[in-house]
């Protein structure tokens, strides 16, 4: 049985893995969770999946 209380986190494939400034993201289909990879027990940001897609689109648009 899978524990659904903790999201499945992933890091960007563009992260260097050298302890730099990285974020991790977890998406359950409805809510997107974001945390600092250097402080996984620290504060987390979360927002709706639609808001996250809009945020990413705005980054891509510059």
CHARMM internal coordinates of N, CA and C (Angstrom, degrees):
IC EDIT
DIST 1 N 1 CA 1.4399
DIST 1 CA 1 C 1.5248
ANGL 1 N 1 CA 1 C 109.26
DIST 1 C 2 N 1.3144
ANGL 1 CA 1 C 2 N 117.59
DIHE 1 N 1 CA 1 C 2 N 135.55
DIST 2 N 2 CA 1.4590
ANGL 1 C 2 N 2 CA 122.53
DIHE 1 CA 1 C 2 N 2 CA -177.91
DIST 2 CA 2 C 1.5180
ANGL 2 N 2 CA 2 C 110.41
DIHE 1 C 2 N 2 CA 2 C -88.63
DIST 2 C 3 N 1.3337
ANGL 2 CA 2 C 3 N 117.05
DIHE 2 N 2 CA 2 C 3 N 137.20
DIST 3 N 3 CA 1.4641
ANGL 2 C 3 N 3 CA 122.23
DIHE 2 CA 2 C 3 N 3 CA 176.06
DIST 3 CA 3 C 1.5160
ANGL 3 N 3 CA 3 C 108.48
DIHE 2 C 3 N 3 CA 3 C -79.39
DIST 3 C 4 N 1.3191
ANGL 3 CA 3 C 4 N 118.20
DIHE 3 N 3 CA 3 C 4 N 112.93
DIST 4 N 4 CA 1.4612
ANGL 3 C 4 N 4 CA 123.10
DIHE 3 CA 3 C 4 N 4 CA -178.18
DIST 4 CA 4 C 1.5215
ANGL 4 N 4 CA 4 C 112.40
DIHE 3 C 4 N 4 CA 4 C -88.18
DIST 4 C 5 N 1.3481
ANGL 4 CA 4 C 5 N 118.95
DIHE 4 N 4 CA 4 C 5 N -1.86
DIST 5 N 5 CA 1.4572
ANGL 4 C 5 N 5 CA 120.13
DIHE 4 CA 4 C 5 N 5 CA -177.34
DIST 5 CA 5 C 1.5305
ANGL 5 N 5 CA 5 C 112.21
DIHE 4 C 5 N 5 CA 5 C -75.45
DIST 5 C 6 N 1.3059
ANGL 5 CA 5 C 6 N 117.94
DIHE 5 N 5 CA 5 C 6 N -24.89
DIST 6 N 6 CA 1.4704
ANGL 5 C 6 N 6 CA 121.70
DIHE 5 CA 5 C 6 N 6 CA 179.89
DIST 6 CA 6 C 1.5221
ANGL 6 N 6 CA 6 C 108.89
DIHE 5 C 6 N 6 CA 6 C -112.74
DIST 6 C 7 N 1.3373
ANGL 6 CA 6 C 7 N 116.78
DIHE 6 N 6 CA 6 C 7 N 122.59
DIST 7 N 7 CA 1.4663
ANGL 6 C 7 N 7 CA 118.92
DIHE 6 CA 6 C 7 N 7 CA 179.67
DIST 7 CA 7 C 1.5259
ANGL 7 N 7 CA 7 C 112.28
DIHE 6 C 7 N 7 CA 7 C -65.23
DIST 7 C 8 N 1.3102
ANGL 7 CA 7 C 8 N 117.10
DIHE 7 N 7 CA 7 C 8 N 158.96
DIST 8 N 8 CA 1.4667
ANGL 7 C 8 N 8 CA 122.90
DIHE 7 CA 7 C 8 N 8 CA 176.41
DIST 8 CA 8 C 1.5254
ANGL 8 N 8 CA 8 C 108.02
DIHE 7 C 8 N 8 CA 8 C -87.81
DIST 8 C 9 N 1.3171
ANGL 8 CA 8 C 9 N 116.58
DIHE 8 N 8 CA 8 C 9 N 108.62
DIST 9 N 9 CA 1.4600
ANGL 8 C 9 N 9 CA 123.10
DIHE 8 CA 8 C 9 N 9 CA -174.18
DIST 9 CA 9 C 1.5131
ANGL 9 N 9 CA 9 C 111.03
DIHE 8 C 9 N 9 CA 9 C -85.39
DIST 9 C 10 N 1.3444
ANGL 9 CA 9 C 10 N 115.27
DIHE 9 N 9 CA 9 C 10 N 147.94
DIST 10 N 10 CA 1.4721
ANGL 9 C 10 N 10 CA 120.70
DIHE 9 CA 9 C 10 N 10 CA 174.32
DIST 10 CA 10 C 1.5278
ANGL 10 N 10 CA 10 C 108.41
DIHE 9 C 10 N 10 CA 10 C -141.21
DIST 10 C 11 N 1.3019
ANGL 10 CA 10 C 11 N 114.22
DIHE 10 N 10 CA 10 C 11 N 153.13
DIST 11 N 11 CA 1.4642
ANGL 10 C 11 N 11 CA 122.07
DIHE 10 CA 10 C 11 N 11 CA 179.76
DIST 11 CA 11 C 1.5184
ANGL 11 N 11 CA 11 C 108.56
DIHE 10 C 11 N 11 CA 11 C -115.22
DIST 11 C 12 N 1.2914
ANGL 11 CA 11 C 12 N 116.46
DIHE 11 N 11 CA 11 C 12 N 149.16
DIST 12 N 12 CA 1.4570
ANGL 11 C 12 N 12 CA 121.10
DIHE 11 CA 11 C 12 N 12 CA -179.54
DIST 12 CA 12 C 1.5212
ANGL 12 N 12 CA 12 C 110.77
DIHE 11 C 12 N 12 CA 12 C -57.83
DIST 12 C 13 N 1.3100
ANGL 12 CA 12 C 13 N 115.31
DIHE 12 N 12 CA 12 C 13 N 142.00
DIST 13 N 13 CA 1.4724
ANGL 12 C 13 N 13 CA 119.42
DIHE 12 CA 12 C 13 N 13 CA 175.71
DIST 13 CA 13 C 1.5177
ANGL 13 N 13 CA 13 C 110.95
DIHE 12 C 13 N 13 CA 13 C -67.37
DIST 13 C 14 N 1.3230
ANGL 13 CA 13 C 14 N 117.41
DIHE 13 N 13 CA 13 C 14 N -14.95
DIST 14 N 14 CA 1.4653
ANGL 13 C 14 N 14 CA 121.46
DIHE 13 CA 13 C 14 N 14 CA 177.77
DIST 14 CA 14 C 1.5249
ANGL 14 N 14 CA 14 C 113.16
DIHE 13 C 14 N 14 CA 14 C -86.49
DIST 14 C 15 N 1.3218
ANGL 14 CA 14 C 15 N 117.38
DIHE 14 N 14 CA 14 C 15 N -4.33
DIST 15 N 15 CA 1.4628
ANGL 14 C 15 N 15 CA 120.98
DIHE 14 CA 14 C 15 N 15 CA 177.31
DIST 15 CA 15 C 1.5178
ANGL 15 N 15 CA 15 C 108.82
DIHE 14 C 15 N 15 CA 15 C -68.17
DIST 15 C 16 N 1.2949
ANGL 15 CA 15 C 16 N 114.92
DIHE 15 N 15 CA 15 C 16 N 140.78
DIST 16 N 16 CA 1.4622
ANGL 15 C 16 N 16 CA 119.96
DIHE 15 CA 15 C 16 N 16 CA -176.72
DIST 16 CA 16 C 1.5214
ANGL 16 N 16 CA 16 C 112.68
DIHE 15 C 16 N 16 CA 16 C -79.49
DIST 16 C 17 N 1.3325
ANGL 16 CA 16 C 17 N 118.72
DIHE 16 N 16 CA 16 C 17 N -19.63
DIST 17 N 17 CA 1.4572
ANGL 16 C 17 N 17 CA 120.40
DIHE 16 CA 16 C 17 N 17 CA -178.68
DIST 17 CA 17 C 1.5115
ANGL 17 N 17 CA 17 C 113.20
DIHE 16 C 17 N 17 CA 17 C 72.10
DIST 17 C 18 N 1.3235
ANGL 17 CA 17 C 18 N 117.10
DIHE 17 N 17 CA 17 C 18 N 19.31
DIST 18 N 18 CA 1.4657
ANGL 17 C 18 N 18 CA 120.59
DIHE 17 CA 17 C 18 N 18 CA -177.19
DIST 18 CA 18 C 1.5269
ANGL 18 N 18 CA 18 C 112.59
DIHE 17 C 18 N 18 CA 18 C -107.67
DIST 18 C 19 N 1.3296
ANGL 18 CA 18 C 19 N 117.43
DIHE 18 N 18 CA 18 C 19 N 21.04
DIST 19 N 19 CA 1.4552
ANGL 18 C 19 N 19 CA 120.50
DIHE 18 CA 18 C 19 N 19 CA 179.31
DIST 19 CA 19 C 1.5113
ANGL 19 N 19 CA 19 C 113.13
DIHE 18 C 19 N 19 CA 19 C 80.65
DIST 19 C 20 N 1.3146
ANGL 19 CA 19 C 20 N 116.89
DIHE 19 N 19 CA 19 C 20 N 14.04
DIST 20 N 20 CA 1.4572
ANGL 19 C 20 N 20 CA 121.10
DIHE 19 CA 19 C 20 N 20 CA -179.80
DIST 20 CA 20 C 1.5169
ANGL 20 N 20 CA 20 C 112.46
DIHE 19 C 20 N 20 CA 20 C -76.47
DIST 20 C 21 N 1.3126
ANGL 20 CA 20 C 21 N 115.43
DIHE 20 N 20 CA 20 C 21 N -159.59
DIST 21 N 21 CA 1.4591
ANGL 20 C 21 N 21 CA 121.47
DIHE 20 CA 20 C 21 N 21 CA -178.07
DIST 21 CA 21 C 1.5213
ANGL 21 N 21 CA 21 C 109.73
DIHE 20 C 21 N 21 CA 21 C -82.90
DIST 21 C 22 N 1.3131
ANGL 21 CA 21 C 22 N 116.29
DIHE 21 N 21 CA 21 C 22 N 98.17
DIST 22 N 22 CA 1.4573
ANGL 21 C 22 N 22 CA 121.16
DIHE 21 CA 21 C 22 N 22 CA -178.97
DIST 22 CA 22 C 1.5194
ANGL 22 N 22 CA 22 C 109.57
DIHE 21 C 22 N 22 CA 22 C -126.01
DIST 22 C 23 N 1.2911
ANGL 22 CA 22 C 23 N 115.33
DIHE 22 N 22 CA 22 C 23 N 148.19
DIST 23 N 23 CA 1.4546
ANGL 22 C 23 N 23 CA 120.71
DIHE 22 CA 22 C 23 N 23 CA 170.62
DIST 23 CA 23 C 1.5157
ANGL 23 N 23 CA 23 C 108.11
DIHE 22 C 23 N 23 CA 23 C -116.50
DIST 23 C 24 N 1.3053
ANGL 23 CA 23 C 24 N 114.90
DIHE 23 N 23 CA 23 C 24 N 154.81
DIST 24 N 24 CA 1.4508
ANGL 23 C 24 N 24 CA 121.73
DIHE 23 CA 23 C 24 N 24 CA 174.45
DIST 24 CA 24 C 1.5160
ANGL 24 N 24 CA 24 C 107.40
DIHE 23 C 24 N 24 CA 24 C -116.85
DIST 24 C 25 N 1.3191
ANGL 24 CA 24 C 25 N 115.79
DIHE 24 N 24 CA 24 C 25 N 146.52
DIST 25 N 25 CA 1.4564
ANGL 24 C 25 N 25 CA 121.92
DIHE 24 CA 24 C 25 N 25 CA -176.57
DIST 25 CA 25 C 1.5164
ANGL 25 N 25 CA 25 C 108.78
DIHE 24 C 25 N 25 CA 25 C -128.43
DIST 25 C 26 N 1.3188
ANGL 25 CA 25 C 26 N 115.70
DIHE 25 N 25 CA 25 C 26 N 141.89
DIST 26 N 26 CA 1.4634
ANGL 25 C 26 N 26 CA 122.31
DIHE 25 CA 25 C 26 N 26 CA 173.02
DIST 26 CA 26 C 1.5203
ANGL 26 N 26 CA 26 C 107.27
DIHE 25 C 26 N 26 CA 26 C -132.28
DIST 26 C 27 N 1.3164
ANGL 26 CA 26 C 27 N 116.48
DIHE 26 N 26 CA 26 C 27 N 137.74
DIST 27 N 27 CA 1.4639
ANGL 26 C 27 N 27 CA 121.95
DIHE 26 CA 26 C 27 N 27 CA -176.29
DIST 27 CA 27 C 1.5207
ANGL 27 N 27 CA 27 C 108.38
DIHE 26 C 27 N 27 CA 27 C -131.70
DIST 27 C 28 N 1.3245
ANGL 27 CA 27 C 28 N 116.98
DIHE 27 N 27 CA 27 C 28 N 122.54
DIST 28 N 28 CA 1.4645
ANGL 27 C 28 N 28 CA 119.96
DIHE 27 CA 27 C 28 N 28 CA 177.72
DIST 28 CA 28 C 1.5279
ANGL 28 N 28 CA 28 C 112.12
DIHE 27 C 28 N 28 CA 28 C -101.10
DIST 28 C 29 N 1.3300
ANGL 28 CA 28 C 29 N 116.46
DIHE 28 N 28 CA 28 C 29 N 11.45
DIST 29 N 29 CA 1.4519
ANGL 28 C 29 N 29 CA 121.23
DIHE 28 CA 28 C 29 N 29 CA -179.90
DIST 29 CA 29 C 1.5154
ANGL 29 N 29 CA 29 C 113.49
DIHE 28 C 29 N 29 CA 29 C 97.61
DIST 29 C 30 N 1.3196
ANGL 29 CA 29 C 30 N 116.66
DIHE 29 N 29 CA 29 C 30 N -23.97
DIST 30 N 30 CA 1.4615
ANGL 29 C 30 N 30 CA 121.49
DIHE 29 CA 29 C 30 N 30 CA -179.54
DIST 30 CA 30 C 1.5212
ANGL 30 N 30 CA 30 C 111.98
DIHE 29 C 30 N 30 CA 30 C -120.85
DIST 30 C 31 N 1.3217
ANGL 30 CA 30 C 31 N 115.68
DIHE 30 N 30 CA 30 C 31 N -36.51
DIST 31 N 31 CA 1.4664
ANGL 30 C 31 N 31 CA 122.35
DIHE 30 CA 30 C 31 N 31 CA -177.34
DIST 31 CA 31 C 1.5234
ANGL 31 N 31 CA 31 C 108.71
DIHE 30 C 31 N 31 CA 31 C -126.29
DIST 31 C 32 N 1.3322
ANGL 31 CA 31 C 32 N 116.54
DIHE 31 N 31 CA 31 C 32 N 138.26
DIST 32 N 32 CA 1.4651
ANGL 31 C 32 N 32 CA 122.31
DIHE 31 CA 31 C 32 N 32 CA 175.80
DIST 32 CA 32 C 1.5288
ANGL 32 N 32 CA 32 C 107.38
DIHE 31 C 32 N 32 CA 32 C -107.96
DIST 32 C 33 N 1.3224
ANGL 32 CA 32 C 33 N 115.48
DIHE 32 N 32 CA 32 C 33 N 128.65
DIST 33 N 33 CA 1.4658
ANGL 32 C 33 N 33 CA 122.78
DIHE 32 CA 32 C 33 N 33 CA 179.56
DIST 33 CA 33 C 1.5239
ANGL 33 N 33 CA 33 C 107.83
DIHE 32 C 33 N 33 CA 33 C -107.74
DIST 33 C 34 N 1.3374
ANGL 33 CA 33 C 34 N 116.81
DIHE 33 N 33 CA 33 C 34 N 139.32
DIST 34 N 34 CA 1.4626
ANGL 33 C 34 N 34 CA 121.93
DIHE 33 CA 33 C 34 N 34 CA -179.63
DIST 34 CA 34 C 1.5242
ANGL 34 N 34 CA 34 C 107.87
DIHE 33 C 34 N 34 CA 34 C -132.17
DIST 34 C 35 N 1.3345
ANGL 34 CA 34 C 35 N 117.01
DIHE 34 N 34 CA 34 C 35 N 136.63
DIST 35 N 35 CA 1.4712
ANGL 34 C 35 N 35 CA 121.09
DIHE 34 CA 34 C 35 N 35 CA 177.65
DIST 35 CA 35 C 1.5193
ANGL 35 N 35 CA 35 C 109.71
DIHE 34 C 35 N 35 CA 35 C -144.89
DIST 35 C 36 N 1.3145
ANGL 35 CA 35 C 36 N 115.74
DIHE 35 N 35 CA 35 C 36 N 163.06
DIST 36 N 36 CA 1.4624
ANGL 35 C 36 N 36 CA 123.79
DIHE 35 CA 35 C 36 N 36 CA 175.82
DIST 36 CA 36 C 1.5230
ANGL 36 N 36 CA 36 C 108.25
DIHE 35 C 36 N 36 CA 36 C -79.99
DIST 36 C 37 N 1.3160
ANGL 36 CA 36 C 37 N 117.26
DIHE 36 N 36 CA 36 C 37 N 123.94
DIST 37 N 37 CA 1.4664
ANGL 36 C 37 N 37 CA 120.20
DIHE 36 CA 36 C 37 N 37 CA -177.60
DIST 37 CA 37 C 1.5245
ANGL 37 N 37 CA 37 C 112.87
DIHE 36 C 37 N 37 CA 37 C -63.71
DIST 37 C 38 N 1.3294
ANGL 37 CA 37 C 38 N 117.24
DIHE 37 N 37 CA 37 C 38 N -24.02
DIST 38 N 38 CA 1.4679
ANGL 37 C 38 N 38 CA 120.26
DIHE 37 CA 37 C 38 N 38 CA 179.33
DIST 38 CA 38 C 1.5204
ANGL 38 N 38 CA 38 C 111.65
DIHE 37 C 38 N 38 CA 38 C -80.38
DIST 38 C 39 N 1.3317
ANGL 38 CA 38 C 39 N 117.72
DIHE 38 N 38 CA 38 C 39 N -15.11
DIST 39 N 39 CA 1.4631
ANGL 38 C 39 N 39 CA 122.17
DIHE 38 CA 38 C 39 N 39 CA -177.62
DIST 39 CA 39 C 1.5352
ANGL 39 N 39 CA 39 C 109.42
DIHE 38 C 39 N 39 CA 39 C -138.05
DIST 39 C 40 N 1.3353
ANGL 39 CA 39 C 40 N 117.25
DIHE 39 N 39 CA 39 C 40 N 67.27
DIST 40 N 40 CA 1.4586
ANGL 39 C 40 N 40 CA 119.81
DIHE 39 CA 39 C 40 N 40 CA -174.14
DIST 40 CA 40 C 1.5362
ANGL 40 N 40 CA 40 C 114.30
DIHE 39 C 40 N 40 CA 40 C -63.43
DIST 40 C 41 N 1.3084
ANGL 40 CA 40 C 41 N 117.68
DIHE 40 N 40 CA 40 C 41 N -20.24
DIST 41 N 41 CA 1.4668
ANGL 40 C 41 N 41 CA 120.46
DIHE 40 CA 40 C 41 N 41 CA 178.20
DIST 41 CA 41 C 1.5255
ANGL 41 N 41 CA 41 C 111.76
DIHE 40 C 41 N 41 CA 41 C -94.27
DIST 41 C 42 N 1.3192
ANGL 41 CA 41 C 42 N 116.99
DIHE 41 N 41 CA 41 C 42 N -1.79
DIST 42 N 42 CA 1.4562
ANGL 41 C 42 N 42 CA 122.15
DIHE 41 CA 41 C 42 N 42 CA -178.60
DIST 42 CA 42 C 1.5135
ANGL 42 N 42 CA 42 C 112.47
DIHE 41 C 42 N 42 CA 42 C -79.67
DIST 42 C 43 N 1.3200
ANGL 42 CA 42 C 43 N 115.99
DIHE 42 N 42 CA 42 C 43 N -164.50
DIST 43 N 43 CA 1.4622
ANGL 42 C 43 N 43 CA 120.31
DIHE 42 CA 42 C 43 N 43 CA -177.72
DIST 43 CA 43 C 1.5214
ANGL 43 N 43 CA 43 C 112.25
DIHE 42 C 43 N 43 CA 43 C -62.56
DIST 43 C 44 N 1.3118
ANGL 43 CA 43 C 44 N 114.35
DIHE 43 N 43 CA 43 C 44 N 151.05
DIST 44 N 44 CA 1.4617
ANGL 43 C 44 N 44 CA 122.01
DIHE 43 CA 43 C 44 N 44 CA 179.36
DIST 44 CA 44 C 1.5170
ANGL 44 N 44 CA 44 C 109.30
DIHE 43 C 44 N 44 CA 44 C -128.44
DIST 44 C 45 N 1.3007
ANGL 44 CA 44 C 45 N 114.96
DIHE 44 N 44 CA 44 C 45 N 148.86
DIST 45 N 45 CA 1.4560
ANGL 44 C 45 N 45 CA 122.42
DIHE 44 CA 44 C 45 N 45 CA 174.88
DIST 45 CA 45 C 1.5148
ANGL 45 N 45 CA 45 C 106.93
DIHE 44 C 45 N 45 CA 45 C -108.05
DIST 45 C 46 N 1.3106
ANGL 45 CA 45 C 46 N 116.78
DIHE 45 N 45 CA 45 C 46 N 142.62
DIST 46 N 46 CA 1.4615
ANGL 45 C 46 N 46 CA 118.72
DIHE 45 CA 45 C 46 N 46 CA 173.94
DIST 46 CA 46 C 1.5217
ANGL 46 N 46 CA 46 C 109.40
DIHE 45 C 46 N 46 CA 46 C -143.35
DIST 46 C 47 N 1.3139
ANGL 46 CA 46 C 47 N 114.70
DIHE 46 N 46 CA 46 C 47 N 149.79
DIST 47 N 47 CA 1.4618
ANGL 46 C 47 N 47 CA 121.18
DIHE 46 CA 46 C 47 N 47 CA 179.58
DIST 47 CA 47 C 1.5219
ANGL 47 N 47 CA 47 C 108.61
DIHE 46 C 47 N 47 CA 47 C -153.68
DIST 47 C 48 N 1.3062
ANGL 47 CA 47 C 48 N 115.26
DIHE 47 N 47 CA 47 C 48 N 168.16
DIST 48 N 48 CA 1.4564
ANGL 47 C 48 N 48 CA 120.19
DIHE 47 CA 47 C 48 N 48 CA 177.79
DIST 48 CA 48 C 1.5203
ANGL 48 N 48 CA 48 C 110.54
DIHE 47 C 48 N 48 CA 48 C -66.18
DIST 48 C 49 N 1.3268
ANGL 48 CA 48 C 49 N 115.31
DIHE 48 N 48 CA 48 C 49 N 153.18
DIST 49 N 49 CA 1.4678
ANGL 48 C 49 N 49 CA 120.42
DIHE 48 CA 48 C 49 N 49 CA -178.36
DIST 49 CA 49 C 1.5288
ANGL 49 N 49 CA 49 C 111.47
DIHE 48 C 49 N 49 CA 49 C -61.42
DIST 49 C 50 N 1.3269
ANGL 49 CA 49 C 50 N 118.27
DIHE 49 N 49 CA 49 C 50 N -37.37
DIST 50 N 50 CA 1.4652
ANGL 49 C 50 N 50 CA 121.09
DIHE 49 CA 49 C 50 N 50 CA 178.82
DIST 50 CA 50 C 1.5149
ANGL 50 N 50 CA 50 C 112.17
DIHE 49 C 50 N 50 CA 50 C -65.56
DIST 50 C 51 N 1.3216
ANGL 50 CA 50 C 51 N 116.61
DIHE 50 N 50 CA 50 C 51 N -41.08
DIST 51 N 51 CA 1.4642
ANGL 50 C 51 N 51 CA 120.58
DIHE 50 CA 50 C 51 N 51 CA 177.29
DIST 51 CA 51 C 1.5261
ANGL 51 N 51 CA 51 C 110.78
DIHE 50 C 51 N 51 CA 51 C -64.58
DIST 51 C 52 N 1.3214
ANGL 51 CA 51 C 52 N 117.44
DIHE 51 N 51 CA 51 C 52 N -38.01
DIST 52 N 52 CA 1.4616
ANGL 51 C 52 N 52 CA 121.62
DIHE 51 CA 51 C 52 N 52 CA 178.52
DIST 52 CA 52 C 1.5295
ANGL 52 N 52 CA 52 C 110.94
DIHE 51 C 52 N 52 CA 52 C -64.60
DIST 52 C 53 N 1.3442
ANGL 52 CA 52 C 53 N 116.14
DIHE 52 N 52 CA 52 C 53 N -43.49
DIST 53 N 53 CA 1.4707
ANGL 52 C 53 N 53 CA 119.78
DIHE 52 CA 52 C 53 N 53 CA 178.14
DIST 53 CA 53 C 1.5325
ANGL 53 N 53 CA 53 C 110.30
DIHE 52 C 53 N 53 CA 53 C -62.08
DIST 53 C 54 N 1.3251
ANGL 53 CA 53 C 54 N 117.13
DIHE 53 N 53 CA 53 C 54 N -40.13
DIST 54 N 54 CA 1.4717
ANGL 53 C 54 N 54 CA 120.70
DIHE 53 CA 53 C 54 N 54 CA 177.87
DIST 54 CA 54 C 1.5184
ANGL 54 N 54 CA 54 C 110.93
DIHE 53 C 54 N 54 CA 54 C -64.22
DIST 54 C 55 N 1.3267
ANGL 54 CA 54 C 55 N 117.05
DIHE 54 N 54 CA 54 C 55 N -41.09
DIST 55 N 55 CA 1.4692
ANGL 54 C 55 N 55 CA 121.49
DIHE 54 CA 54 C 55 N 55 CA 177.71
DIST 55 CA 55 C 1.5238
ANGL 55 N 55 CA 55 C 110.25
DIHE 54 C 55 N 55 CA 55 C -60.87
DIST 55 C 56 N 1.3319
ANGL 55 CA 55 C 56 N 117.42
DIHE 55 N 55 CA 55 C 56 N -48.23
DIST 56 N 56 CA 1.4601
ANGL 55 C 56 N 56 CA 120.50
DIHE 55 CA 55 C 56 N 56 CA 179.88
DIST 56 CA 56 C 1.5276
ANGL 56 N 56 CA 56 C 111.56
DIHE 55 C 56 N 56 CA 56 C -62.86
DIST 56 C 57 N 1.3158
ANGL 56 CA 56 C 57 N 117.02
DIHE 56 N 56 CA 56 C 57 N -39.21
DIST 57 N 57 CA 1.4723
ANGL 56 C 57 N 57 CA 120.54
DIHE 56 CA 56 C 57 N 57 CA 177.86
DIST 57 CA 57 C 1.5223
ANGL 57 N 57 CA 57 C 111.03
DIHE 56 C 57 N 57 CA 57 C -63.55
DIST 57 C 58 N 1.3257
ANGL 57 CA 57 C 58 N 116.94
DIHE 57 N 57 CA 57 C 58 N -38.78
DIST 58 N 58 CA 1.4677
ANGL 57 C 58 N 58 CA 119.27
DIHE 57 CA 57 C 58 N 58 CA 178.83
DIST 58 CA 58 C 1.5275
ANGL 58 N 58 CA 58 C 111.19
DIHE 57 C 58 N 58 CA 58 C -66.82
DIST 58 C 59 N 1.3366
ANGL 58 CA 58 C 59 N 117.32
DIHE 58 N 58 CA 58 C 59 N -33.69
DIST 59 N 59 CA 1.4615
ANGL 58 C 59 N 59 CA 120.03
DIHE 58 CA 58 C 59 N 59 CA 175.73
DIST 59 CA 59 C 1.5257
ANGL 59 N 59 CA 59 C 110.88
DIHE 58 C 59 N 59 CA 59 C -66.62
DIST 59 C 60 N 1.3098
ANGL 59 CA 59 C 60 N 116.16
DIHE 59 N 59 CA 59 C 60 N -40.96
DIST 60 N 60 CA 1.4583
ANGL 59 C 60 N 60 CA 120.66
DIHE 59 CA 59 C 60 N 60 CA -179.47
DIST 60 CA 60 C 1.5195
ANGL 60 N 60 CA 60 C 111.40
DIHE 59 C 60 N 60 CA 60 C -66.82
DIST 60 C 61 N 1.3249
ANGL 60 CA 60 C 61 N 116.34
DIHE 60 N 60 CA 60 C 61 N -31.85
DIST 61 N 61 CA 1.4801
ANGL 60 C 61 N 61 CA 121.10
DIHE 60 CA 60 C 61 N 61 CA 179.42
DIST 61 CA 61 C 1.5224
ANGL 61 N 61 CA 61 C 112.15
DIHE 60 C 61 N 61 CA 61 C -76.53
DIST 61 C 62 N 1.3204
ANGL 61 CA 61 C 62 N 115.94
DIHE 61 N 61 CA 61 C 62 N -14.87
DIST 62 N 62 CA 1.4547
ANGL 61 C 62 N 62 CA 119.92
DIHE 61 CA 61 C 62 N 62 CA 178.56
DIST 62 CA 62 C 1.4782
ANGL 62 N 62 CA 62 C 111.58
DIHE 61 C 62 N 62 CA 62 C 84.91
END
COOR INIT
IC SEED 1 N 1 CA 1 C
IC BUILD
